[in-house]
């Protein structure tokens, strides 16, 4: 893939002249390999139906399994958004994101400063969940997702008030999604840190998956599930249309279980956490609807790749997986932060 094609993965898709509604996010996460701690950052462009008022948003969460989570969000007029050449790279007030580097300063609800300066290799391991290239430009699906950097290492620092965390080799990723609206109900998961009981083949392993109910006119589809697993340099791809039809998915507020089938292979996965290890976020849709995103970057993951009924790959991750569950109902056990 050429450098220009890779840079396009990071390019803003929002068109200021489009009044049909748009929501777009560039997001990053990195896990502290030595503790149940992770950082999540998100830069969002939100344009409601009619286009007014379009705004930019910056979100940040420090997940901590031993102490309280810290979450912050700030919203800015779209006039404050600066884009780099070709829409690659963006800045909102004190927050910047370029492929490979991000800086920021937000104020938490209790008045503390949340600051970061992080660098990472943005040229590694892209993943494209949608099975056909035309899906990234066609009306269907309404919401697009890709991962320009699925496996990288982060360095720099995170500060919350007087507390400073040095980031040195934290495994992480950067994603990008955009569209007319969030799916009606979905789970998204990613993991590139697996427990290693003496098996070095787990190094470089990546899992990413997405399961969603999509609204097509008045009809809401069953769960459409797309997952990929990279292990020992081999990509196991369960994203084509036949996989959609054969997959099963079960989604709860704090857990996602799925089975994907392709030929002789079957990938069985479970991701789960507890409400206290999630942070509730309020996402707006361009039509005015609200989605609750129940977000954890310190969830657990268990994956089994079977072939002809025999186990071929088994991967487990303890408190190092990303799990996001998006729902419309407000009756759930997760505390809403921002």
Secondary structure, 3 states (H helix, E strand, C coil): CCHHHHHHHCECCCCCCCCCCEEEEEEEEEECCCCCEEEEEEEEEEECCCCCCCEEEEEEEEEECCCCCEEEEEEEEHHHEEECHHHECEEECCEEEECCEEEEEEECCCCCEEEEEEEECCCCCCECCCCCHHHHCCCCCCEEEEEEEEEEEEEEEEEECCEEEEEEEEEEEEEEEEECCCCCEEEEEEECCCCCCCCHHHCCCEEEEEEEECEECCEECCCEEEEEEEECCEEEEECCHHHHHHCEEEEECCEEEEEEEECCEEEEEEEECCHHHCEEEEEECCCCCEEEEEEEEEEEEEEEEEECCEEEEEEEEEEEEEEEEEECCCCCCCCECC
